[in-house]
Amino acid sequence: MKHLNHYCLLVFTLLTFPCSAQEKRWTETDRQFTIDQFNRTRDELVNETKNLAPEQWAFHESAERWSIGEIVEHLALWEIIWAREISIGSRNKPQPELNESAKPDSYYLDFIMETNPHVAADIAIPTGFIKGNDNLKFFLSRREQNLSFLKKTEVDMRAHFELTATSNPRNMHQVYIYQWGHVDRHLRQIRKVKAHPNFPK
């Protein structure tokens, strides 16, 4: 009977207090932080582009530089690309052990926030076919879709990874850092365009 009581106590403990390895690494604080950054960067993009005239949307600092319209189209394209990466990664087998070799969040934040220019992937080069404020509408439609998923998903974003063949794979929370940080990078670019002496008044 003594052994049975010990066994019952053990079962009760395991059921009541699950193993820490089964606990989610992606906390509600992580989720809310990401939601806040999604909202902040969306709102800043709206504020930077509201009331722009068609010639302001289309202004180029030089022949090789993007217009504000093209920058925002580029951001909208990346919203689709990020959504695909999150979708694929979140359906992969959870591999929380990869966090042991993953770089810290600060590494990805520093990379996306650096001032050195990045080369756009071919799939995210803007076409320039979308005119004026329609570029913002394109971005906002994709951002709202991504926000909706972010708010309701039950996936442990720190247990699911992409690029698992690399020595330092990144988890889905770190992909989210790229997503909102990428908008911050291009907000700087938009402000630079608007500060150009030849920017239409």
PyRosetta script that sets phi, psi and omega in degrees:
from pyrosetta import init, pose_from_sequence

init()
pose = pose_from_sequence("MKHLNHYCLLVFTLLTFPCSAQEKRWTETDRQFTIDQFNRTRDELVNETKNLAPEQWAFHESAERWSIGEIVEHLALWEIIWAREISIGSRNKPQPELNESAKPDSYYLDFIMETNPHVAADIAIPTGFIKGNDNLKFFLSRREQNLSFLKKTEVDMRAHFELTATSNPRNMHQVYIYQWGHVDRHLRQIRKVKAHPNFPK")
pose.set_psi(1, -37.1)
pose.set_omega(1, 179.5)
pose.set_phi(2, -61.9)
pose.set_psi(2, -44.9)
pose.set_omega(2, 179.2)
pose.set_phi(3, -64.6)
pose.set_psi(3, -36.7)
pose.set_omega(3, 179.6)
pose.set_phi(4, -65.3)
pose.set_psi(4, -40.6)
pose.set_omega(4, 178.6)
pose.set_phi(5, -62.8)
pose.set_psi(5, -40.4)
pose.set_omega(5, 178.4)
pose.set_phi(6, -64.1)
pose.set_psi(6, -39.9)
pose.set_omega(6, -179.9)
pose.set_phi(7, -64.5)
pose.set_psi(7, -44.4)
pose.set_omega(7, 179.6)
pose.set_phi(8, -62.6)
pose.set_psi(8, -39.3)
pose.set_omega(8, 178.5)
pose.set_phi(9, -64.5)
pose.set_psi(9, -40.2)
pose.set_omega(9, 179.5)
pose.set_phi(10, -63.9)
pose.set_psi(10, -46.1)
pose.set_omega(10, 179.6)
pose.set_phi(11, -61.8)
pose.set_psi(11, -44.2)
pose.set_omega(11, 179.1)
pose.set_phi(12, -60.2)
pose.set_psi(12, -41.7)
pose.set_omega(12, -179.6)
pose.set_phi(13, -64.4)
pose.set_psi(13, -43.0)
pose.set_omega(13, -178.9)
pose.set_phi(14, -66.5)
pose.set_psi(14, -36.4)
pose.set_omega(14, -179.7)
pose.set_phi(15, -74.8)
pose.set_psi(15, -33.6)
pose.set_omega(15, -175.8)
pose.set_phi(16, -83.8)
pose.set_psi(16, -37.0)
pose.set_omega(16, -177.7)
pose.set_phi(17, -123.0)
pose.set_psi(17, 86.4)
pose.set_omega(17, -176.2)
pose.set_phi(18, -58.9)
pose.set_psi(18, 156.4)
pose.set_omega(18, 178.5)
pose.set_phi(19, -57.7)
pose.set_psi(19, 137.9)
pose.set_omega(19, -177.3)
pose.set_phi(20, -59.7)
pose.set_psi(20, -26.9)
pose.set_omega(20, 179.7)
pose.set_phi(21, -65.2)
pose.set_psi(21, -21.9)
pose.set_omega(21, -179.8)
pose.set_phi(22, -90.0)
pose.set_psi(22, -9.3)
pose.set_omega(22, -179.4)
pose.set_phi(23, -73.4)
pose.set_psi(23, 148.0)
pose.set_omega(23, 179.7)
pose.set_phi(24, -68.6)
pose.set_psi(24, 135.0)
pose.set_omega(24, 174.9)
pose.set_phi(25, -82.7)
pose.set_psi(25, -30.7)
pose.set_omega(25, 179.5)
pose.set_phi(26, -84.9)
pose.set_psi(26, 108.1)
pose.set_omega(26, -172.2)
pose.set_phi(27, -88.7)
pose.set_psi(27, 168.4)
pose.set_omega(27, 174.9)
pose.set_phi(28, -65.2)
pose.set_psi(28, -27.8)
pose.set_omega(28, 174.5)
pose.set_phi(29, -65.4)
pose.set_psi(29, -41.6)
pose.set_omega(29, 175.7)
pose.set_phi(30, -60.5)
pose.set_psi(30, -46.2)
pose.set_omega(30, -179.9)
pose.set_phi(31, -59.3)
pose.set_psi(31, -50.1)
pose.set_omega(31, -176.6)
pose.set_phi(32, -64.4)
pose.set_psi(32, -38.2)
pose.set_omega(32, 176.7)
pose.set_phi(33, -58.9)
pose.set_psi(33, -44.7)
pose.set_omega(33, -179.0)
pose.set_phi(34, -66.4)
pose.set_psi(34, -42.8)
pose.set_omega(34, 176.5)
pose.set_phi(35, -58.7)
pose.set_psi(35, -44.4)
pose.set_omega(35, -179.8)
pose.set_phi(36, -60.9)
pose.set_psi(36, -41.2)
pose.set_omega(36, 179.8)
pose.set_phi(37, -69.8)
pose.set_psi(37, -37.3)
pose.set_omega(37, 175.1)
pose.set_phi(38, -60.2)
pose.set_psi(38, -46.5)
pose.set_omega(38, -179.5)
pose.set_phi(39, -66.1)
pose.set_psi(39, -43.6)
pose.set_omega(39, -178.1)
pose.set_phi(40, -61.7)
pose.set_psi(40, -50.4)
pose.set_omega(40, -177.1)
pose.set_phi(41, -67.1)
pose.set_psi(41, -35.5)
pose.set_omega(41, 174.8)
pose.set_phi(42, -60.4)
pose.set_psi(42, -48.7)
pose.set_omega(42, -176.5)
pose.set_phi(43, -66.0)
pose.set_psi(43, -37.4)
pose.set_omega(43, 178.7)
pose.set_phi(44, -67.0)
pose.set_psi(44, -37.1)
pose.set_omega(44, 177.7)
pose.set_phi(45, -65.4)
pose.set_psi(45, -41.5)
pose.set_omega(45, 177.1)
pose.set_phi(46, -61.0)
pose.set_psi(46, -45.7)
pose.set_omega(46, -177.9)
pose.set_phi(47, -64.5)
pose.set_psi(47, -35.4)
pose.set_omega(47, -178.5)
pose.set_phi(48, -74.9)
pose.set_psi(48, -21.1)
pose.set_omega(48, -173.8)
pose.set_phi(49, -115.3)
pose.set_psi(49, -6.5)
pose.set_omega(49, -178.3)
pose.set_phi(50, -66.6)
pose.set_psi(50, 144.0)
pose.set_omega(50, 176.7)
pose.set_phi(51, 67.9)
pose.set_psi(51, 13.7)
pose.set_omega(51, 175.7)
pose.set_phi(52, -70.9)
pose.set_psi(52, 138.8)
pose.set_omega(52, 175.5)
pose.set_phi(53, -79.6)
pose.set_psi(53, 158.9)
pose.set_omega(53, -180.0)
pose.set_phi(54, -52.5)
pose.set_psi(54, -40.3)
pose.set_omega(54, -179.5)
pose.set_phi(55, -70.1)
pose.set_psi(55, -25.7)
pose.set_omega(55, 175.8)
pose.set_phi(56, -74.6)
pose.set_psi(56, -40.6)
pose.set_omega(56, 175.5)
pose.set_phi(57, -59.5)
pose.set_psi(57, -34.5)
pose.set_omega(57, -171.9)
pose.set_phi(58, -96.1)
pose.set_psi(58, -2.3)
pose.set_omega(58, -175.6)
pose.set_phi(59, -67.1)
pose.set_psi(59, 135.2)
pose.set_omega(59, 175.8)
pose.set_phi(60, -113.8)
pose.set_psi(60, 129.9)
pose.set_omega(60, 174.7)
pose.set_phi(61, -62.2)
pose.set_psi(61, -36.3)
pose.set_omega(61, 176.0)
pose.set_phi(62, -157.4)
pose.set_psi(62, 173.4)
pose.set_omega(62, -174.3)
pose.set_phi(63, -60.9)
pose.set_psi(63, -31.7)
pose.set_omega(63, -175.6)
pose.set_phi(64, -93.4)
pose.set_psi(64, -2.0)
pose.set_omega(64, -178.7)
pose.set_phi(65, -97.9)
pose.set_psi(65, 149.0)
pose.set_omega(65, 179.4)
pose.set_phi(66, -78.5)
pose.set_psi(66, 149.1)
pose.set_omega(66, 170.0)
pose.set_phi(67, -78.6)
pose.set_psi(67, 170.2)
pose.set_omega(67, 176.4)
pose.set_phi(68, -62.0)
pose.set_psi(68, -39.3)
pose.set_omega(68, 177.2)
pose.set_phi(69, -58.6)
pose.set_psi(69, -43.5)
pose.set_omega(69, -180.0)
pose.set_phi(70, -68.7)
pose.set_psi(70, -36.5)
pose.set_omega(70, 177.1)
pose.set_phi(71, -61.3)
pose.set_psi(71, -45.5)
pose.set_omega(71, -177.9)
pose.set_phi(72, -70.6)
pose.set_psi(72, -35.4)
pose.set_omega(72, 174.1)
pose.set_phi(73, -61.4)
pose.set_psi(73, -42.8)
pose.set_omega(73, 176.9)
pose.set_phi(74, -57.2)
pose.set_psi(74, -43.2)
pose.set_omega(74, 178.3)
pose.set_phi(75, -64.0)
pose.set_psi(75, -39.8)
pose.set_omega(75, 179.1)
pose.set_phi(76, -65.3)
pose.set_psi(76, -40.6)
pose.set_omega(76, 177.6)
pose.set_phi(77, -61.4)
pose.set_psi(77, -40.6)
pose.set_omega(77, 179.7)
pose.set_phi(78, -69.4)
pose.set_psi(78, -29.2)
pose.set_omega(78, 175.0)
pose.set_phi(79, -59.9)
pose.set_psi(79, -37.6)
pose.set_omega(79, 176.8)
pose.set_phi(80, -68.8)
pose.set_psi(80, -42.7)
pose.set_omega(80, -178.8)
pose.set_phi(81, -65.5)
pose.set_psi(81, -44.9)
pose.set_omega(81, 178.8)
pose.set_phi(82, -61.7)
pose.set_psi(82, -41.5)
pose.set_omega(82, -179.4)
pose.set_phi(83, -60.4)
pose.set_psi(83, -39.8)
pose.set_omega(83, 178.9)
pose.set_phi(84, -66.2)
pose.set_psi(84, -42.4)
pose.set_omega(84, 179.4)
pose.set_phi(85, -63.6)
pose.set_psi(85, -42.6)
pose.set_omega(85, 178.1)
pose.set_phi(86, -64.4)
pose.set_psi(86, -42.4)
pose.set_omega(86, -179.2)
pose.set_phi(87, -61.9)
pose.set_psi(87, -46.7)
pose.set_omega(87, -179.7)
pose.set_phi(88, -67.4)
pose.set_psi(88, -47.0)
pose.set_omega(88, -177.9)
pose.set_phi(89, -63.2)
pose.set_psi(89, -38.6)
pose.set_omega(89, -176.9)
pose.set_phi(90, -74.4)
pose.set_psi(90, -14.2)
pose.set_omega(90, 176.4)
pose.set_phi(91, -98.0)
pose.set_psi(91, -4.6)
pose.set_omega(91, 173.8)
pose.set_phi(92, -69.6)
pose.set_psi(92, 165.7)
pose.set_omega(92, 173.7)
pose.set_phi(93, -64.0)
pose.set_psi(93, 131.1)
pose.set_omega(93, 176.5)
pose.set_phi(94, -58.8)
pose.set_psi(94, 135.0)
pose.set_omega(94, 178.6)
pose.set_phi(95, -135.9)
pose.set_psi(95, 65.9)
pose.set_omega(95, -176.3)
pose.set_phi(96, -59.9)
pose.set_psi(96, -22.8)
pose.set_omega(96, -179.8)
pose.set_phi(97, -64.3)
pose.set_psi(97, -21.2)
pose.set_omega(97, -180.0)
pose.set_phi(98, -67.9)
pose.set_psi(98, -16.2)
pose.set_omega(98, 176.1)
pose.set_phi(99, -61.8)
pose.set_psi(99, -23.1)
pose.set_omega(99, 180.0)
pose.set_phi(100, -65.5)
pose.set_psi(100, -28.9)
pose.set_omega(100, -179.4)
pose.set_phi(101, -108.3)
pose.set_psi(101, -2.0)
pose.set_omega(101, -179.0)
pose.set_phi(102, -74.7)
pose.set_psi(102, 149.6)
pose.set_omega(102, 173.8)
pose.set_phi(103, -73.5)
pose.set_psi(103, 157.3)
pose.set_omega(103, -179.8)
pose.set_phi(104, -70.4)
pose.set_psi(104, 161.9)
pose.set_omega(104, 178.1)
pose.set_phi(105, -54.1)
pose.set_psi(105, -36.6)
pose.set_omega(105, -176.2)
pose.set_phi(106, -60.5)
pose.set_psi(106, -29.9)
pose.set_omega(106, 178.9)
pose.set_phi(107, -61.9)
pose.set_psi(107, -45.4)
pose.set_omega(107, -178.2)
pose.set_phi(108, -73.6)
pose.set_psi(108, -33.8)
pose.set_omega(108, 177.3)
pose.set_phi(109, -66.5)
pose.set_psi(109, -43.7)
pose.set_omega(109, 178.8)
pose.set_phi(110, -63.0)
pose.set_psi(110, -39.9)
pose.set_omega(110, -178.4)
pose.set_phi(111, -65.5)
pose.set_psi(111, -46.9)
pose.set_omega(111, -175.2)
pose.set_phi(112, -73.6)
pose.set_psi(112, -23.2)
pose.set_omega(112, -178.1)
pose.set_phi(113, -94.4)
pose.set_psi(113, -5.1)
pose.set_omega(113, -178.0)
pose.set_phi(114, -63.2)
pose.set_psi(114, 156.8)
pose.set_omega(114, -176.4)
pose.set_phi(115, -89.5)
pose.set_psi(115, -12.4)
pose.set_omega(115, 178.3)
pose.set_phi(116, -63.4)
pose.set_psi(116, 141.4)
pose.set_omega(116, 179.9)
pose.set_phi(117, -67.4)
pose.set_psi(117, 144.2)
pose.set_omega(117, 174.4)
pose.set_phi(118, -106.7)
pose.set_psi(118, 151.2)
pose.set_omega(118, 177.8)
pose.set_phi(119, -92.7)
pose.set_psi(119, 124.9)
pose.set_omega(119, -177.4)
pose.set_phi(120, -69.5)
pose.set_psi(120, 139.3)
pose.set_omega(120, 173.8)
pose.set_phi(121, -65.0)
pose.set_psi(121, 148.2)
pose.set_omega(121, -178.1)
pose.set_phi(122, -54.8)
pose.set_psi(122, -37.1)
pose.set_omega(122, -176.8)
pose.set_phi(123, -71.8)
pose.set_psi(123, -9.4)
pose.set_omega(123, -177.6)
pose.set_phi(124, -117.6)
pose.set_psi(124, 12.0)
pose.set_omega(124, 175.9)
pose.set_phi(125, -75.4)
pose.set_psi(125, 125.7)
pose.set_omega(125, -176.2)
pose.set_phi(126, -66.0)
pose.set_psi(126, 148.6)
pose.set_omega(126, 179.7)
pose.set_phi(127, -84.1)
pose.set_psi(127, -30.2)
pose.set_omega(127, -174.7)
pose.set_phi(128, 80.2)
pose.set_psi(128, 1.6)
pose.set_omega(128, -178.0)
pose.set_phi(129, -76.7)
pose.set_psi(129, -25.4)
pose.set_omega(129, -178.1)
pose.set_phi(130, -84.8)
pose.set_psi(130, 134.3)
pose.set_omega(130, -172.2)
pose.set_phi(131, -102.5)
pose.set_psi(131, 137.7)
pose.set_omega(131, 168.9)
pose.set_phi(132, 49.1)
pose.set_psi(132, -130.3)
pose.set_omega(132, -174.3)
pose.set_phi(133, -66.0)
pose.set_psi(133, -15.1)
pose.set_omega(133, 177.0)
pose.set_phi(134, -63.1)
pose.set_psi(134, -26.0)
pose.set_omega(134, 175.6)
pose.set_phi(135, -64.7)
pose.set_psi(135, -40.9)
pose.set_omega(135, 177.6)
pose.set_phi(136, -66.1)
pose.set_psi(136, -41.6)
pose.set_omega(136, 178.0)
pose.set_phi(137, -60.6)
pose.set_psi(137, -39.0)
pose.set_omega(137, 177.0)
pose.set_phi(138, -60.1)
pose.set_psi(138, -49.5)
pose.set_omega(138, 179.2)
pose.set_phi(139, -60.8)
pose.set_psi(139, -48.6)
pose.set_omega(139, -175.2)
pose.set_phi(140, -62.8)
pose.set_psi(140, -36.1)
pose.set_omega(140, 179.4)
pose.set_phi(141, -64.3)
pose.set_psi(141, -39.9)
pose.set_omega(141, -179.9)
pose.set_phi(142, -74.9)
pose.set_psi(142, -38.6)
pose.set_omega(142, -179.9)
pose.set_phi(143, -64.9)
pose.set_psi(143, -40.7)
pose.set_omega(143, 179.8)
pose.set_phi(144, -65.8)
pose.set_psi(144, -36.8)
pose.set_omega(144, 176.5)
pose.set_phi(145, -63.4)
pose.set_psi(145, -42.8)
pose.set_omega(145, 179.5)
pose.set_phi(146, -68.4)
pose.set_psi(146, -36.1)
pose.set_omega(146, 176.7)
pose.set_phi(147, -64.7)
pose.set_psi(147, -40.2)
pose.set_omega(147, -180.0)
pose.set_phi(148, -60.2)
pose.set_psi(148, -44.3)
pose.set_omega(148, 178.2)
pose.set_phi(149, -64.9)
pose.set_psi(149, -44.6)
pose.set_omega(149, -178.7)
pose.set_phi(150, -58.3)
pose.set_psi(150, -38.9)
pose.set_omega(150, -176.5)
pose.set_phi(151, -71.1)
pose.set_psi(151, -29.4)
pose.set_omega(151, -171.8)
pose.set_phi(152, -111.1)
pose.set_psi(152, -11.9)
pose.set_omega(152, -174.8)
pose.set_phi(153, -63.7)
pose.set_psi(153, 145.5)
pose.set_omega(153, 175.1)
pose.set_phi(154, -105.6)
pose.set_psi(154, 6.4)
pose.set_omega(154, -179.1)
pose.set_phi(155, -70.4)
pose.set_psi(155, 139.0)
pose.set_omega(155, 174.7)
pose.set_phi(156, -81.5)
pose.set_psi(156, 98.5)
pose.set_omega(156, -173.0)
pose.set_phi(157, -69.8)
pose.set_psi(157, -11.3)
pose.set_omega(157, 175.2)
pose.set_phi(158, -98.8)
pose.set_psi(158, 1.1)
pose.set_omega(158, 176.4)
pose.set_phi(159, -108.8)
pose.set_psi(159, -10.8)
pose.set_omega(159, 179.6)
pose.set_phi(160, -108.4)
pose.set_psi(160, 138.0)
pose.set_omega(160, -172.0)
pose.set_phi(161, -128.8)
pose.set_psi(161, 157.5)
pose.set_omega(161, 167.2)
pose.set_phi(162, -117.1)
pose.set_psi(162, 170.4)
pose.set_omega(162, 176.8)
pose.set_phi(163, 52.6)
pose.set_psi(163, 44.7)
pose.set_omega(163, -174.0)
pose.set_phi(164, -70.9)
pose.set_psi(164, -10.3)
pose.set_omega(164, 178.7)
pose.set_phi(165, -83.9)
pose.set_psi(165, -6.6)
pose.set_omega(165, -179.8)
pose.set_phi(166, -87.4)
pose.set_psi(166, 165.5)
pose.set_omega(166, -179.5)
pose.set_phi(167, -73.6)
pose.set_psi(167, -23.8)
pose.set_omega(167, 179.7)
pose.set_phi(168, -131.4)
pose.set_psi(168, 74.5)
pose.set_omega(168, -179.4)
pose.set_phi(169, -65.5)
pose.set_psi(169, 156.7)
pose.set_omega(169, 179.3)
pose.set_phi(170, -112.2)
pose.set_psi(170, 140.4)
pose.set_omega(170, 179.5)
pose.set_phi(171, -84.4)
pose.set_psi(171, 171.8)
pose.set_omega(171, -173.6)
pose.set_phi(172, -66.3)
pose.set_psi(172, -30.7)
pose.set_omega(172, 175.4)
pose.set_phi(173, -62.8)
pose.set_psi(173, -37.7)
pose.set_omega(173, 178.6)
pose.set_phi(174, -71.1)
pose.set_psi(174, -29.7)
pose.set_omega(174, 172.0)
pose.set_phi(175, -65.1)
pose.set_psi(175, -39.2)
pose.set_omega(175, 176.4)
pose.set_phi(176, -61.0)
pose.set_psi(176, -36.9)
pose.set_omega(176, 176.7)
pose.set_phi(177, -59.2)
pose.set_psi(177, -43.2)
pose.set_omega(177, 175.8)
pose.set_phi(178, -60.3)
pose.set_psi(178, -40.1)
pose.set_omega(178, -173.9)
pose.set_phi(179, -63.8)
pose.set_psi(179, -52.0)
pose.set_omega(179, -178.7)
pose.set_phi(180, -78.4)
pose.set_psi(180, -31.1)
pose.set_omega(180, 178.3)
pose.set_phi(181, -66.7)
pose.set_psi(181, -31.9)
pose.set_omega(181, 177.8)
pose.set_phi(182, -61.0)
pose.set_psi(182, -37.1)
pose.set_omega(182, 176.8)
pose.set_phi(183, -66.9)
pose.set_psi(183, -40.4)
pose.set_omega(183, 177.0)
pose.set_phi(184, -57.7)
pose.set_psi(184, -43.1)
pose.set_omega(184, 178.3)
pose.set_phi(185, -56.7)
pose.set_psi(185, -46.3)
pose.set_omega(185, -175.0)
pose.set_phi(186, -81.2)
pose.set_psi(186, -18.0)
pose.set_omega(186, 169.5)
pose.set_phi(187, -63.0)
pose.set_psi(187, -39.9)
pose.set_omega(187, 175.7)
pose.set_phi(188, -60.7)
pose.set_psi(188, -41.2)
pose.set_omega(188, -179.5)
pose.set_phi(189, -64.9)
pose.set_psi(189, -42.7)
pose.set_omega(189, 178.9)
pose.set_phi(190, -62.0)
pose.set_psi(190, -42.8)
pose.set_omega(190, 179.2)
pose.set_phi(191, -63.3)
pose.set_psi(191, -34.7)
pose.set_omega(191, 177.7)
pose.set_phi(192, -66.1)
pose.set_psi(192, -42.9)
pose.set_omega(192, 177.6)
pose.set_phi(193, -60.1)
pose.set_psi(193, -45.6)
pose.set_omega(193, -177.3)
pose.set_phi(194, -67.2)
pose.set_psi(194, -25.2)
pose.set_omega(194, -179.9)
pose.set_phi(195, -85.0)
pose.set_psi(195, -6.1)
pose.set_omega(195, -178.6)
pose.set_phi(196, -63.2)
pose.set_psi(196, 138.4)
pose.set_omega(196, -177.3)
pose.set_phi(197, -61.5)
pose.set_psi(197, -22.8)
pose.set_omega(197, -179.8)
pose.set_phi(198, -97.2)
pose.set_psi(198, 6.1)
pose.set_omega(198, 179.2)
pose.set_phi(199, -62.5)
pose.set_psi(199, 129.4)
pose.set_omega(199, -177.3)
pose.set_phi(200, -57.7)
pose.set_psi(200, 137.8)
pose.set_omega(200, -179.6)
pose.set_phi(201, -93.2)
pose.dump_pdb("model.pdb")
